[in-house]
């Protein structure tokens, strides 16, 4: 079942990239690289959360980072 979910996420990513292709043709090389890196990290996070559902997601990371920052700011 996990395998099917991973295949679904990969297919969704491929379809989204193919739909963005006309817009990416007009962009610079730098913007294309940023898009590719962003897609790769999003795909990696999605795959990690599928394989290990109890793994903390990005929201929990932000929640853990902000309280120490707020305490040092006071």
mmCIF file of the N, C-alpha and C atoms, coordinates in Angstrom:
data_MODEL
# 
_entry.id   MODEL 
# 
loop_
_atom_site.group_PDB 
_atom_site.id 
_atom_site.type_symbol 
_atom_site.label_atom_id 
_atom_site.label_alt_id 
_atom_site.label_comp_id 
_atom_site.label_asym_id 
_atom_site.label_entity_id 
_atom_site.label_seq_id 
_atom_site.pdbx_PDB_ins_code 
_atom_site.Cartn_x 
_atom_site.Cartn_y 
_atom_site.Cartn_z 
_atom_site.occupancy 
_atom_site.B_iso_or_equiv 
_atom_site.pdbx_formal_charge 
_atom_site.auth_seq_id 
_atom_site.auth_comp_id 
_atom_site.auth_asym_id 
_atom_site.auth_atom_id 
_atom_site.pdbx_PDB_model_num 
ATOM 1   N N  . UNK A 1 1  ? 0.818  -1.195 0.000   1.00 0.00 ? 1  UNK A N  1 
ATOM 2   C CA . UNK A 1 1  ? 0.000  0.000  0.000   1.00 0.00 ? 1  UNK A CA 1 
ATOM 3   C C  . UNK A 1 1  ? 0.865  1.263  0.000   1.00 0.00 ? 1  UNK A C  1 
ATOM 4   N N  . UNK A 1 2  ? 1.951  1.229  0.743   1.00 0.00 ? 2  UNK A N  1 
ATOM 5   C CA . UNK A 1 2  ? 2.861  2.372  0.785   1.00 0.00 ? 2  UNK A CA 1 
ATOM 6   C C  . UNK A 1 2  ? 3.450  2.609  -0.600  1.00 0.00 ? 2  UNK A C  1 
ATOM 7   N N  . UNK A 1 3  ? 3.749  1.512  -1.286  1.00 0.00 ? 3  UNK A N  1 
ATOM 8   C CA . UNK A 1 3  ? 4.322  1.608  -2.629  1.00 0.00 ? 3  UNK A CA 1 
ATOM 9   C C  . UNK A 1 3  ? 3.366  2.333  -3.573  1.00 0.00 ? 3  UNK A C  1 
ATOM 10  N N  . UNK A 1 4  ? 2.070  2.029  -3.490  1.00 0.00 ? 4  UNK A N  1 
ATOM 11  C CA . UNK A 1 4  ? 1.086  2.686  -4.354  1.00 0.00 ? 4  UNK A CA 1 
ATOM 12  C C  . UNK A 1 4  ? 0.969  4.175  -4.036  1.00 0.00 ? 4  UNK A C  1 
ATOM 13  N N  . UNK A 1 5  ? 1.060  4.517  -2.761  1.00 0.00 ? 5  UNK A N  1 
ATOM 14  C CA . UNK A 1 5  ? 1.013  5.932  -2.380  1.00 0.00 ? 5  UNK A CA 1 
ATOM 15  C C  . UNK A 1 5  ? 2.224  6.684  -2.930  1.00 0.00 ? 5  UNK A C  1 
ATOM 16  N N  . UNK A 1 6  ? 3.395  6.058  -2.853  1.00 0.00 ? 6  UNK A N  1 
ATOM 17  C CA . UNK A 1 6  ? 4.605  6.690  -3.389  1.00 0.00 ? 6  UNK A CA 1 
ATOM 18  C C  . UNK A 1 6  ? 4.500  6.878  -4.898  1.00 0.00 ? 6  UNK A C  1 
ATOM 19  N N  . UNK A 1 7  ? 3.991  5.863  -5.591  1.00 0.00 ? 7  UNK A N  1 
ATOM 20  C CA . UNK A 1 7  ? 3.803  5.972  -7.040  1.00 0.00 ? 7  UNK A CA 1 
ATOM 21  C C  . UNK A 1 7  ? 2.824  7.102  -7.355  1.00 0.00 ? 7  UNK A C  1 
ATOM 22  N N  . UNK A 1 8  ? 1.761  7.229  -6.557  1.00 0.00 ? 8  UNK A N  1 
ATOM 23  C CA . UNK A 1 8  ? 0.785  8.299  -6.756  1.00 0.00 ? 8  UNK A CA 1 
ATOM 24  C C  . UNK A 1 8  ? 1.401  9.682  -6.589  1.00 0.00 ? 8  UNK A C  1 
ATOM 25  N N  . UNK A 1 9  ? 2.222  9.848  -5.578  1.00 0.00 ? 9  UNK A N  1 
ATOM 26  C CA . UNK A 1 9  ? 2.879  11.143 -5.352  1.00 0.00 ? 9  UNK A CA 1 
ATOM 27  C C  . UNK A 1 9  ? 3.845  11.459 -6.492  1.00 0.00 ? 9  UNK A C  1 
ATOM 28  N N  . UNK A 1 10 ? 4.580  10.453 -6.941  1.00 0.00 ? 10 UNK A N  1 
ATOM 29  C CA . UNK A 1 10 ? 5.522  10.664 -8.044  1.00 0.00 ? 10 UNK A CA 1 
ATOM 30  C C  . UNK A 1 10 ? 4.773  11.015 -9.323  1.00 0.00 ? 10 UNK A C  1 
ATOM 31  N N  . UNK A 1 11 ? 3.672  10.311 -9.611  1.00 0.00 ? 11 UNK A N  1 
ATOM 32  C CA . UNK A 1 11 ? 2.880  10.622 -10.806 1.00 0.00 ? 11 UNK A CA 1 
ATOM 33  C C  . UNK A 1 11 ? 2.285  12.027 -10.728 1.00 0.00 ? 11 UNK A C  1 
ATOM 34  N N  . UNK A 1 12 ? 1.797  12.402 -9.554  1.00 0.00 ? 12 UNK A N  1 
ATOM 35  C CA . UNK A 1 12 ? 1.254  13.747 -9.383  1.00 0.00 ? 12 UNK A CA 1 
ATOM 36  C C  . UNK A 1 12 ? 2.326  14.806 -9.630  1.00 0.00 ? 12 UNK A C  1 
ATOM 37  N N  . UNK A 1 13 ? 3.530  14.557 -9.140  1.00 0.00 ? 13 UNK A N  1 
ATOM 38  C CA . UNK A 1 13 ? 4.639  15.491 -9.339  1.00 0.00 ? 13 UNK A CA 1 
ATOM 39  C C  . UNK A 1 13 ? 4.997  15.600 -10.816 1.00 0.00 ? 13 UNK A C  1 
ATOM 40  N N  . UNK A 1 14 ? 5.020  14.474 -11.506 1.00 0.00 ? 14 UNK A N  1 
ATOM 41  C CA . UNK A 1 14 ? 5.336  14.488 -12.939 1.00 0.00 ? 14 UNK A CA 1 
ATOM 42  C C  . UNK A 1 14 ? 4.270  15.249 -13.717 1.00 0.00 ? 14 UNK A C  1 
ATOM 43  N N  . UNK A 1 15 ? 3.000  15.011 -13.401 1.00 0.00 ? 15 UNK A N  1 
ATOM 44  C CA . UNK A 1 15 ? 1.911  15.713 -14.094 1.00 0.00 ? 15 UNK A CA 1 
ATOM 45  C C  . UNK A 1 15 ? 1.975  17.211 -13.816 1.00 0.00 ? 15 UNK A C  1 
ATOM 46  N N  . UNK A 1 16 ? 2.223  17.591 -12.575 1.00 0.00 ? 16 UNK A N  1 
ATOM 47  C CA . UNK A 1 16 ? 2.322  19.014 -12.234 1.00 0.00 ? 16 UNK A CA 1 
ATOM 48  C C  . UNK A 1 16 ? 3.484  19.669 -12.969 1.00 0.00 ? 16 UNK A C  1 
ATOM 49  N N  . UNK A 1 17 ? 4.604  18.966 -13.081 1.00 0.00 ? 17 UNK A N  1 
ATOM 50  C CA . UNK A 1 17 ? 5.761  19.512 -13.790 1.00 0.00 ? 17 UNK A CA 1 
ATOM 51  C C  . UNK A 1 17 ? 5.465  19.644 -15.279 1.00 0.00 ? 17 UNK A C  1 
ATOM 52  N N  . UNK A 1 18 ? 4.780  18.666 -15.852 1.00 0.00 ? 18 UNK A N  1 
ATOM 53  C CA . UNK A 1 18 ? 4.424  18.751 -17.271 1.00 0.00 ? 18 UNK A CA 1 
ATOM 54  C C  . UNK A 1 18 ? 3.454  19.897 -17.536 1.00 0.00 ? 18 UNK A C  1 
ATOM 55  N N  . UNK A 1 19 ? 2.557  20.160 -16.593 1.00 0.00 ? 19 UNK A N  1 
ATOM 56  C CA . UNK A 1 19 ? 1.637  21.284 -16.752 1.00 0.00 ? 19 UNK A CA 1 
ATOM 57  C C  . UNK A 1 19 ? 2.354  22.628 -16.625 1.00 0.00 ? 19 UNK A C  1 
ATOM 58  N N  . UNK A 1 20 ? 3.430  22.672 -15.862 1.00 0.00 ? 20 UNK A N  1 
ATOM 59  C CA . UNK A 1 20 ? 4.197  23.907 -15.689 1.00 0.00 ? 20 UNK A CA 1 
ATOM 60  C C  . UNK A 1 20 ? 5.212  24.130 -16.806 1.00 0.00 ? 20 UNK A C  1 
ATOM 61  N N  . UNK A 1 21 ? 5.408  23.144 -17.636 1.00 0.00 ? 21 UNK A N  1 
ATOM 62  C CA . UNK A 1 21 ? 6.443  23.216 -18.671 1.00 0.00 ? 21 UNK A CA 1 
ATOM 63  C C  . UNK A 1 21 ? 6.323  24.441 -19.590 1.00 0.00 ? 21 UNK A C  1 
ATOM 64  N N  . UNK A 1 22 ? 5.124  24.792 -20.091 1.00 0.00 ? 22 UNK A N  1 
ATOM 65  C CA . UNK A 1 22 ? 5.057  25.997 -20.939 1.00 0.00 ? 22 UNK A CA 1 
ATOM 66  C C  . UNK A 1 22 ? 5.493  27.269 -20.211 1.00 0.00 ? 22 UNK A C  1 
ATOM 67  N N  . UNK A 1 23 ? 5.181  27.360 -18.931 1.00 0.00 ? 23 UNK A N  1 
ATOM 68  C CA . UNK A 1 23 ? 5.575  28.538 -18.158 1.00 0.00 ? 23 UNK A CA 1 
ATOM 69  C C  . UNK A 1 23 ? 7.074  28.541 -17.879 1.00 0.00 ? 23 UNK A C  1 
ATOM 70  N N  . UNK A 1 24 ? 7.645  27.365 -17.710 1.00 0.00 ? 24 UNK A N  1 
ATOM 71  C CA . UNK A 1 24 ? 9.075  27.277 -17.416 1.00 0.00 ? 24 UNK A CA 1 
ATOM 72  C C  . UNK A 1 24 ? 9.935  27.589 -18.633 1.00 0.00 ? 24 UNK A C  1 
ATOM 73  N N  . UNK A 1 25 ? 9.390  27.426 -19.831 1.00 0.00 ? 25 UNK A N  1 
ATOM 74  C CA . UNK A 1 25 ? 10.176 27.702 -21.038 1.00 0.00 ? 25 UNK A CA 1 
ATOM 75  C C  . UNK A 1 25 ? 10.558 29.173 -21.133 1.00 0.00 ? 25 UNK A C  1 
ATOM 76  N N  . UNK A 1 26 ? 9.728  30.050 -20.587 1.00 0.00 ? 26 UNK A N  1 
ATOM 77  C CA . UNK A 1 26 ? 10.013 31.481 -20.669 1.00 0.00 ? 26 UNK A CA 1 
ATOM 78  C C  . UNK A 1 26 ? 10.887 31.971 -19.516 1.00 0.00 ? 26 UNK A C  1 
ATOM 79  N N  . UNK A 1 27 ? 11.155 31.121 -18.555 1.00 0.00 ? 27 UNK A N  1 
ATOM 80  C CA . UNK A 1 27 ? 11.929 31.522 -17.377 1.00 0.00 ? 27 UNK A CA 1 
ATOM 81  C C  . UNK A 1 27 ? 13.425 31.360 -17.607 1.00 0.00 ? 27 UNK A C  1 
ATOM 82  N N  . UNK A 1 28 ? 14.190 31.970 -16.719 1.00 0.00 ? 28 UNK A N  1 
ATOM 83  C CA . UNK A 1 28 ? 15.646 31.869 -16.816 1.00 0.00 ? 28 UNK A CA 1 
ATOM 84  C C  . UNK A 1 28 ? 16.110 30.521 -16.271 1.00 0.00 ? 28 UNK A C  1 
ATOM 85  N N  . UNK A 1 29 ? 17.375 30.233 -16.514 1.00 0.00 ? 29 UNK A N  1 
ATOM 86  C CA . UNK A 1 29 ? 17.944 28.969 -16.053 1.00 0.00 ? 29 UNK A CA 1 
ATOM 87  C C  . UNK A 1 29 ? 17.931 28.891 -14.522 1.00 0.00 ? 29 UNK A C  1 
ATOM 88  N N  . UNK A 1 30 ? 18.168 30.006 -13.890 1.00 0.00 ? 30 UNK A N  1 
ATOM 89  C CA . UNK A 1 30 ? 18.185 30.053 -12.425 1.00 0.00 ? 30 UNK A CA 1 
ATOM 90  C C  . UNK A 1 30 ? 16.808 29.704 -11.855 1.00 0.00 ? 30 UNK A C  1 
ATOM 91  N N  . UNK A 1 31 ? 15.756 30.255 -12.448 1.00 0.00 ? 31 UNK A N  1 
ATOM 92  C CA . UNK A 1 31 ? 14.404 29.972 -11.981 1.00 0.00 ? 31 UNK A CA 1 
ATOM 93  C C  . UNK A 1 31 ? 14.024 28.514 -12.209 1.00 0.00 ? 31 UNK A C  1 
ATOM 94  N N  . UNK A 1 32 ? 14.504 27.936 -13.287 1.00 0.00 ? 32 UNK A N  1 
ATOM 95  C CA . UNK A 1 32 ? 14.249 26.516 -13.548 1.00 0.00 ? 32 UNK A CA 1 
ATOM 96  C C  . UNK A 1 32 ? 14.933 25.642 -12.501 1.00 0.00 ? 32 UNK A C  1 
ATOM 97  N N  . UNK A 1 33 ? 16.153 26.008 -12.115 1.00 0.00 ? 33 UNK A N  1 
ATOM 98  C CA . UNK A 1 33 ? 16.867 25.254 -11.085 1.00 0.00 ? 33 UNK A CA 1 
ATOM 99  C C  . UNK A 1 33 ? 16.155 25.369 -9.739  1.00 0.00 ? 33 UNK A C  1 
ATOM 100 N N  . UNK A 1 34 ? 15.698 26.552 -9.410  1.00 0.00 ? 34 UNK A N  1 
ATOM 101 C CA . UNK A 1 34 ? 14.978 26.749 -8.150  1.00 0.00 ? 34 UNK A CA 1 
ATOM 102 C C  . UNK A 1 34 ? 13.700 25.922 -8.140  1.00 0.00 ? 34 UNK A C  1 
ATOM 103 N N  . UNK A 1 35 ? 12.994 25.894 -9.264  1.00 0.00 ? 35 UNK A N  1 
ATOM 104 C CA . UNK A 1 35 ? 11.785 25.079 -9.374  1.00 0.00 ? 35 UNK A CA 1 
ATOM 105 C C  . UNK A 1 35 ? 12.119 23.602 -9.171  1.00 0.00 ? 35 UNK A C  1 
ATOM 106 N N  . UNK A 1 36 ? 13.183 23.126 -9.803  1.00 0.00 ? 36 UNK A N  1 
ATOM 107 C CA . UNK A 1 36 ? 13.569 21.715 -9.693  1.00 0.00 ? 36 UNK A CA 1 
ATOM 108 C C  . UNK A 1 36 ? 13.957 21.357 -8.257  1.00 0.00 ? 36 UNK A C  1 
ATOM 109 N N  . UNK A 1 37 ? 14.700 22.231 -7.596  1.00 0.00 ? 37 UNK A N  1 
ATOM 110 C CA . UNK A 1 37 ? 15.105 21.976 -6.209  1.00 0.00 ? 37 UNK A CA 1 
ATOM 111 C C  . UNK A 1 37 ? 13.885 21.970 -5.289  1.00 0.00 ? 37 UNK A C  1 
ATOM 112 N N  . UNK A 1 38 ? 12.983 22.919 -5.504  1.00 0.00 ? 38 UNK A N  1 
ATOM 113 C CA . UNK A 1 38 ? 11.766 22.989 -4.694  1.00 0.00 ? 38 UNK A CA 1 
ATOM 114 C C  . UNK A 1 38 ? 10.916 21.730 -4.872  1.00 0.00 ? 38 UNK A C  1 
ATOM 115 N N  . UNK A 1 39 ? 10.742 21.298 -6.104  1.00 0.00 ? 39 UNK A N  1 
ATOM 116 C CA . UNK A 1 39 ? 9.965  20.084 -6.381  1.00 0.00 ? 39 UNK A CA 1 
ATOM 117 C C  . UNK A 1 39 ? 10.628 18.871 -5.730  1.00 0.00 ? 39 UNK A C  1 
ATOM 118 N N  . UNK A 1 40 ? 11.959 18.785 -5.821  1.00 0.00 ? 40 UNK A N  1 
ATOM 119 C CA . UNK A 1 40 ? 12.674 17.653 -5.229  1.00 0.00 ? 40 UNK A CA 1 
ATOM 120 C C  . UNK A 1 40 ? 12.467 17.599 -3.719  1.00 0.00 ? 40 UNK A C  1 
ATOM 121 N N  . UNK A 1 41 ? 12.593 18.739 -3.036  1.00 0.00 ? 41 UNK A N  1 
ATOM 122 C CA . UNK A 1 41 ? 12.418 18.748 -1.584  1.00 0.00 ? 41 UNK A CA 1 
ATOM 123 C C  . UNK A 1 41 ? 10.976 18.436 -1.189  1.00 0.00 ? 41 UNK A C  1 
ATOM 124 N N  . UNK A 1 42 ? 10.013 18.951 -1.937  1.00 0.00 ? 42 UNK A N  1 
ATOM 125 C CA . UNK A 1 42 ? 8.611  18.638 -1.648  1.00 0.00 ? 42 UNK A CA 1 
ATOM 126 C C  . UNK A 1 42 ? 8.331  17.153 -1.848  1.00 0.00 ? 42 UNK A C  1 
ATOM 127 N N  . UNK A 1 43 ? 8.891  16.584 -2.898  1.00 0.00 ? 43 UNK A N  1 
ATOM 128 C CA . UNK A 1 43 ? 8.721  15.153 -3.155  1.00 0.00 ? 43 UNK A CA 1 
ATOM 129 C C  . UNK A 1 43 ? 9.379  14.323 -2.054  1.00 0.00 ? 43 UNK A C  1 
ATOM 130 N N  . UNK A 1 44 ? 10.542 14.756 -1.602  1.00 0.00 ? 44 UNK A N  1 
ATOM 131 C CA . UNK A 1 44 ? 11.238 14.032 -0.533  1.00 0.00 ? 44 UNK A CA 1 
ATOM 132 C C  . UNK A 1 44 ? 10.452 14.088 0.776   1.00 0.00 ? 44 UNK A C  1 
ATOM 133 N N  . UNK A 1 45 ? 9.910  15.242 1.112   1.00 0.00 ? 45 UNK A N  1 
ATOM 134 C CA . UNK A 1 45 ? 9.117  15.369 2.339   1.00 0.00 ? 45 UNK A CA 1 
ATOM 135 C C  . UNK A 1 45 ? 7.851  14.526 2.243   1.00 0.00 ? 45 UNK A C  1 
ATOM 136 N N  . UNK A 1 46 ? 7.188  14.554 1.086   1.00 0.00 ? 46 UNK A N  1 
ATOM 137 C CA . UNK A 1 46 ? 5.974  13.748 0.910   1.00 0.00 ? 46 UNK A CA 1 
ATOM 138 C C  . UNK A 1 46 ? 6.284  12.260 1.037   1.00 0.00 ? 46 UNK A C  1 
ATOM 139 N N  . UNK A 1 47 ? 7.367  11.820 0.414   1.00 0.00 ? 47 UNK A N  1 
ATOM 140 C CA . UNK A 1 47 ? 7.741  10.404 0.494   1.00 0.00 ? 47 UNK A CA 1 
ATOM 141 C C  . UNK A 1 47 ? 8.089  10.018 1.926   1.00 0.00 ? 47 UNK A C  1 
ATOM 142 N N  . UNK A 1 48 ? 8.792  10.877 2.623   1.00 0.00 ? 48 UNK A N  1 
ATOM 143 C CA . UNK A 1 48 ? 9.164  10.591 4.009   1.00 0.00 ? 48 UNK A CA 1 
ATOM 144 C C  . UNK A 1 48 ? 7.931  10.488 4.904   1.00 0.00 ? 48 UNK A C  1 
ATOM 145 N N  . UNK A 1 49 ? 6.960  11.374 4.693   1.00 0.00 ? 49 UNK A N  1 
ATOM 146 C CA . UNK A 1 49 ? 5.746  11.333 5.505   1.00 0.00 ? 49 UNK A CA 1 
ATOM 147 C C  . UNK A 1 49 ? 4.855  10.145 5.146   1.00 0.00 ? 49 UNK A C  1 
ATOM 148 N N  . UNK A 1 50 ? 4.975  9.628  3.930   1.00 0.00 ? 50 UNK A N  1 
ATOM 149 C CA . UNK A 1 50 ? 4.218  8.425  3.563   1.00 0.00 ? 50 UNK A CA 1 
ATOM 150 C C  . UNK A 1 50 ? 4.850  7.200  4.211   1.00 0.00 ? 50 UNK A C  1 
ATOM 151 N N  . UNK A 1 51 ? 6.171  7.123  4.146   1.00 0.00 ? 51 UNK A N  1 
ATOM 152 C CA . UNK A 1 51 ? 6.868  5.953  4.684   1.00 0.00 ? 51 UNK A CA 1 
ATOM 153 C C  . UNK A 1 51 ? 6.832  5.941  6.211   1.00 0.00 ? 51 UNK A C  1 
ATOM 154 N N  . UNK A 1 52 ? 7.044  7.100  6.833   1.00 0.00 ? 52 UNK A N  1 
ATOM 155 C CA . UNK A 1 52 ? 7.035  7.206  8.301   1.00 0.00 ? 52 UNK A CA 1 
ATOM 156 C C  . UNK A 1 52 ? 5.999  8.255  8.707   1.00 0.00 ? 52 UNK A C  1 
ATOM 157 N N  . UNK A 1 53 ? 4.740  7.862  8.871   1.00 0.00 ? 53 UNK A N  1 
ATOM 158 C CA . UNK A 1 53 ? 3.693  8.843  9.181   1.00 0.00 ? 53 UNK A CA 1 
ATOM 159 C C  . UNK A 1 53 ? 3.879  9.544  10.526  1.00 0.00 ? 53 UNK A C  1 
ATOM 160 N N  . UNK A 1 54 ? 4.586  8.936  11.465  1.00 0.00 ? 54 UNK A N  1 
ATOM 161 C CA . UNK A 1 54 ? 4.781  9.565  12.771  1.00 0.00 ? 54 UNK A CA 1 
ATOM 162 C C  . UNK A 1 54 ? 5.937  10.558 12.769  1.00 0.00 ? 54 UNK A C  1 
ATOM 163 N N  . UNK A 1 55 ? 6.626  10.687 11.646  1.00 0.00 ? 55 UNK A N  1 
ATOM 164 C CA . UNK A 1 55 ? 7.731  11.634 11.523  1.00 0.00 ? 55 UNK A CA 1 
ATOM 165 C C  . UNK A 1 55 ? 7.171  13.052 11.562  1.00 0.00 ? 55 UNK A C  1 
ATOM 166 N N  . UNK A 1 56 ? 7.796  13.959 12.322  1.00 0.00 ? 56 UNK A N  1 
ATOM 167 C CA . UNK A 1 56 ? 7.272  15.325 12.387  1.00 0.00 ? 56 UNK A CA 1 
ATOM 168 C C  . UNK A 1 56 ? 7.366  16.022 11.035  1.00 0.00 ? 56 UNK A C  1 
ATOM 169 N N  . UNK A 1 57 ? 6.310  16.710 10.681  1.00 0.00 ? 57 UNK A N  1 
ATOM 170 C CA . UNK A 1 57 ? 6.262  17.415 9.406   1.00 0.00 ? 57 UNK A CA 1 
ATOM 171 C C  . UNK A 1 57 ? 6.815  18.822 9.526   1.00 0.00 ? 57 UNK A C  1 
ATOM 172 N N  . UNK A 1 58 ? 6.701  19.591 8.456   1.00 0.00 ? 58 UNK A N  1 
ATOM 173 C CA . UNK A 1 58 ? 7.222  20.962 8.457   1.00 0.00 ? 58 UNK A CA 1 
ATOM 174 C C  . UNK A 1 58 ? 6.549  21.860 9.499   1.00 0.00 ? 58 UNK A C  1 
ATOM 175 N N  . UNK A 1 59 ? 5.269  21.633 9.764   1.00 0.00 ? 59 UNK A N  1 
ATOM 176 C CA . UNK A 1 59 ? 4.563  22.461 10.737  1.00 0.00 ? 59 UNK A CA 1 
ATOM 177 C C  . UNK A 1 59 ? 5.135  22.271 12.138  1.00 0.00 ? 59 UNK A C  1 
ATOM 178 N N  . UNK A 1 60 ? 5.435  21.038 12.496  1.00 0.00 ? 60 UNK A N  1 
ATOM 179 C CA . UNK A 1 60 ? 6.018  20.778 13.806  1.00 0.00 ? 60 UNK A CA 1 
ATOM 180 C C  . UNK A 1 60 ? 7.413  21.384 13.916  1.00 0.00 ? 60 UNK A C  1 
ATOM 181 N N  . UNK A 1 61 ? 8.148  21.418 12.818  1.00 0.00 ? 61 UNK A N  1 
ATOM 182 C CA . UNK A 1 61 ? 9.469  22.047 12.813  1.00 0.00 ? 61 UNK A CA 1 
ATOM 183 C C  . UNK A 1 61 ? 9.351  23.539 13.110  1.00 0.00 ? 61 UNK A C  1 
ATOM 184 N N  . UNK A 1 62 ? 8.399  24.199 12.473  1.00 0.00 ? 62 UNK A N  1 
ATOM 185 C CA . UNK A 1 62 ? 8.199  25.632 12.710  1.00 0.00 ? 62 UNK A CA 1 
ATOM 186 C C  . UNK A 1 62 ? 7.755  25.872 14.149  1.00 0.00 ? 62 UNK A C  1 
ATOM 187 N N  . UNK A 1 63 ? 6.885  25.018 14.661  1.00 0.00 ? 63 UNK A N  1 
ATOM 188 C CA . UNK A 1 63 ? 6.428  25.170 16.044  1.00 0.00 ? 63 UNK A CA 1 
ATOM 189 C C  . UNK A 1 63 ? 7.575  25.018 17.036  1.00 0.00 ? 63 UNK A C  1 
ATOM 190 N N  . UNK A 1 64 ? 8.535  24.160 16.727  1.00 0.00 ? 64 UNK A N  1 
ATOM 191 C CA . UNK A 1 64 ? 9.678  23.974 17.628  1.00 0.00 ? 64 UNK A CA 1 
ATOM 192 C C  . UNK A 1 64 ? 10.697 25.102 17.492  1.00 0.00 ? 64 UNK A C  1 
ATOM 193 N N  . UNK A 1 65 ? 10.777 25.727 16.328  1.00 0.00 ? 65 UNK A N  1 
ATOM 194 C CA . UNK A 1 65 ? 11.755 26.794 16.119  1.00 0.00 ? 65 UNK A CA 1 
ATOM 195 C C  . UNK A 1 65 ? 11.303 28.128 16.707  1.00 0.00 ? 65 UNK A C  1 
ATOM 196 N N  . UNK A 1 66 ? 10.016 28.437 16.631  1.00 0.00 ? 66 UNK A N  1 
ATOM 197 C CA . UNK A 1 66 ? 9.556  29.753 17.045  1.00 0.00 ? 66 UNK A CA 1 
ATOM 198 C C  . UNK A 1 66 ? 9.588  30.011 18.548  1.00 0.00 ? 66 UNK A C  1 
ATOM 199 N N  . UNK A 1 67 ? 9.199  29.101 19.422  1.00 0.00 ? 67 UNK A N  1 
ATOM 200 C CA . UNK A 1 67 ? 9.260  29.434 20.858  1.00 0.00 ? 67 UNK A CA 1 
ATOM 201 C C  . UNK A 1 67 ? 10.651 29.837 21.340  1.00 0.00 ? 67 UNK A C  1 
ATOM 202 N N  . UNK A 1 68 ? 11.738 29.149 20.952  1.00 0.00 ? 68 UNK A N  1 
ATOM 203 C CA . UNK A 1 68 ? 13.052 29.631 21.388  1.00 0.00 ? 68 UNK A CA 1 
ATOM 204 C C  . UNK A 1 68 ? 13.388 31.013 20.818  1.00 0.00 ? 68 UNK A C  1 
ATOM 205 N N  . UNK A 1 69 ? 12.966 31.286 19.608  1.00 0.00 ? 69 UNK A N  1 
ATOM 206 C CA . UNK A 1 69 ? 13.227 32.605 19.023  1.00 0.00 ? 69 UNK A CA 1 
ATOM 207 C C  . UNK A 1 69 ? 12.453 33.691 19.760  1.00 0.00 ? 69 UNK A C  1 
ATOM 208 N N  . UNK A 1 70 ? 11.229 33.382 20.146  1.00 0.00 ? 70 UNK A N  1 
ATOM 209 C CA . UNK A 1 70 ? 10.432 34.368 20.864  1.00 0.00 ? 70 UNK A CA 1 
ATOM 210 C C  . UNK A 1 70 ? 10.988 34.619 22.260  1.00 0.00 ? 70 UNK A C  1 
ATOM 211 N N  . UNK A 1 71 ? 11.514 33.591 22.912  1.00 0.00 ? 71 UNK A N  1 
ATOM 212 C CA . UNK A 1 71 ? 12.092 33.768 24.249  1.00 0.00 ? 71 UNK A CA 1 
ATOM 213 C C  . UNK A 1 71 ? 13.359 34.610 24.200  1.00 0.00 ? 71 UNK A C  1 
ATOM 214 N N  . UNK A 1 72 ? 14.171 34.457 23.170  1.00 0.00 ? 72 UNK A N  1 
ATOM 215 C CA . UNK A 1 72 ? 15.405 35.243 23.070  1.00 0.00 ? 72 UNK A CA 1 
ATOM 216 C C  . UNK A 1 72 ? 15.116 36.677 22.656  1.00 0.00 ? 72 UNK A C  1 
ATOM 217 N N  . UNK A 1 73 ? 13.977 36.916 22.044  1.00 0.00 ? 73 UNK A N  1 
ATOM 218 C CA . UNK A 1 73 ? 13.630 38.258 21.576  1.00 0.00 ? 73 UNK A CA 1 
ATOM 219 C C  . UNK A 1 73 ? 13.142 39.152 22.711  1.00 0.00 ? 73 UNK A C  1 
ATOM 220 N N  . UNK A 1 74 ? 12.600 38.587 23.772  1.00 0.00 ? 74 UNK A N  1 
ATOM 221 C CA . UNK A 1 74 ? 12.038 39.387 24.874  1.00 0.00 ? 74 UNK A CA 1 
ATOM 222 C C  . UNK A 1 74 ? 13.086 40.093 25.663  1.00 0.00 ? 74 UNK A C  1 
# 
